Amino acid sequence: MKIFLDGKFVSENEAKVSVFDHGLLYGDGVFEGIRTYDGRVFRLDEHLSRLEQSANSILLKLPVGRKEMREAILETCRRNHLRNGYIRLVVTRGLGSLGLNPFQCPKATLIIIGAKISLYPAGVYRRGLDLITAVTQRNSPRSLNPAMKSLNYLNNILAKIEAVQAGKDEAVMLNAEGYVAECTGDNLFVVKGGSFYTPPVSAGALQGITREVVKELVKEHFGRMVQEVNLTRHDLFSADECFLTGTAAEVVPAVSLDGRSIGGGKPGDTTRKLMKKFALLTRREGVPFEKGRKA
Ligand code: PXG
């Protein structure tokens, strides 16, 4: 595996950052998880825009511009023959001293890792996920806004620990008002009476790239606009269908929450149709990276 680290491709063994990197010391940085399908990078510019917005929000100057970043990603895919894989793009605040002050870190560290993707096991897509509600609240947009994809994931990790300890697949995170924000690494949707709902970004949801794709698919195949509204646990209990979306998970059904079954405890037809349409879409668009191959 060849990893891009600050302008050079290095082996896994050589791919190391300093103990003085503020990404390690403080979780000070931003990241993206991106997919490749059939030799093409899916929604690359959308991911790069979100990275730029996250970086701008924490006053982090990206070490290279959009064009160079794009090319470094495509080259990482080429060198790792990443036809169907996962790219982790990480920008940390870089080397500094043992103090919070980010202005003492002269240059951000850029890391691009090309890896094989590990989805949920296939059975989960047939059976659906069992969810719990996390006691850990989603970060308040007024403290660490979940709309920024920062390296600071302890909030999500604490909720994930709750799910694992409860023997369940995933945790739903609520905001301070008690409304559903999202899951630990995925957005959440419900279907009820033919309408589609997802929490707004203001409720503490990331503006997921997959979430946007699903909105497009709902419009195209169901002729509906997804409604961004505050959702309660009761809305999930009483939904016809529920599913999660994310770069790693794609579209995955959820069939129970806190021991209450959702939609009869089985993945619904609408969710299954969206899973199929999503799979088809990923196979026909994206930025090709293999030399001599057209889009
Ligand atoms: N919410 C959160 C908090 C996320 O981290 C999503 C929603 C979905 O967004 P996209 O753009 O991927 O549709 C994410 C992104 C993991 C993992 O290992 C998941 C994400 C990022 C990093 C790791 O499950 N999901």
Boltz pocket constraint, residues with backbone or C-beta under 6 A from the ligand:
constraints:
  - pocket:
      binder: B
      contacts: [[A, 33], [A, 146], [A, 156], [A, 182], [A, 183], [A, 184], [A, 185], [A, 186], [A, 187], [A, 205], [A, 206], [A, 207], [A, 208], [A, 209], [A, 210], [A, 211], [A, 245], [A, 246], [A, 247], [A, 248]]
      max_distance: 6.0
